[in-house]
């Protein structure tokens, strides 16, 4: 398992390749020489203390944040200032946010149909059909005509996942998808994500849900201070962390 | 062994706290001081209401043709009746006034359905109101085509002029204001600077001086003999002035939209204009409906300032009519009438905005 993980790491045909990526927020060096190679269908969990740069890493992949040095290549397209490339990559990469970020003025169905209709130019009927299919998959087709404000947090996050899937992405990014949820709603969202993982989707997940990491991840990445401290397959990562910093972090989040 | 949990039944609230009696008790007669205020203010209100009704209706004169008909203590509505035509049409020729009436009728017919939620063809009528209507009205009022006699804008006046100024101001200021607001938040320094300069320039001068400059100074800079219509100059001045205000109202709305909305739209692959049009502006504009309508109402009333450049809308018409030697002591009636006309339109806009807010409320409260 360890070797498998390592071999994927060295492959040059990864669907996401980050090479010596550096980023600064003003004077603050937030990402330091990030190297990451993600194979198609791989599921990666990124964890670390707050301010470690873990969200920034995945936000660089769809250019919500701009990196200042190094290269990021997503599905064969390099991220530069070229808007065409950025739009092309954003069509292939879906993203779920901590606060869902559904569009509150649109119904659930319209939230799902918006991007397929206006970005992929799909006819409305076709967009609706796809939308209903994904709503079935996240198990809330009956909420299609409601507004996001009328749903629970867990339902909203599942709608957000369905909304991203409607664009038929090759990669899904999750930025702390369960951090804003009440405890009893976390499971329904994680179940949805596990089902998604079973379909073979490439997933990068920033989360502190260690149970999820153990069940789903191929690799767990631990970051602190803008650096990747440790990368390992989940069993090794949790049972036998190599780095002091990782051990300390794990002891802190698993203490209770 | 577990016990099944039975929720306790919900009981109705105590009778003394609900209904009209409960409301009056808690709001009007909660303490003895409150009771005294309630009684005293009720008496004062009734007294003044009676005075106004007596002046305006019971002792008022409506029949007759001239000053001699007004001999009572009440209002002399004969004056308003006599000059009504002037207050509505200005100097527009009598024989051509049907054209103005058609414009009024179309306006009412297009706006009326907008007040009802399920009116048929509501959206189509709305677009006609914004696109076809101004062209049709322009041709109708100005004439000179389709066999209609040409009526110069010098002859326009009264309510008709008020509506023309307000319509153009409102319909043009909103889109220009939106573009200015977007420009002010742009990441491109040149566009941002231009928009900031435009907004601050127009917002920093009083409308009266804008109109005055448009009327008096602009011709000095134009080549000799250029005849630039006075009404058109006023329209441009009002539009520029109000769009600067509108821009700041819209910017307030844009700033209230969380960053996550921009990011979600971007992450879905929507470009700048589509993000704005489909995601950001619908939310931002909804948020600032009260501010937008506030600006519209201010604009509607600011049209009275065109008096400074010799255009006579409703209030200007009233002011010029009350100094007519044929009528004495009719200022109160005249101004009351003008106030009433303005109030009707402003109140209508206010009601429409409230209906719109209710309709657009999607249960998402930030």
Interface residues (C-beta under 8 A of the other chain):
Chain A: X62 X64 X83 X87 X90 X91 X93 X94 X95 X97 X99 X101 X102 X103 X104 X105 X114 X115 X118 X119 X147 X148 X149 X150 X163 X164 X167
Chain B: X258 X260 X261 X263 X264 X265 X266 X267 X268 X269 X270 X271 X274 X278 X279 X282 X283 X286 X360 X362 X363 X364 X365
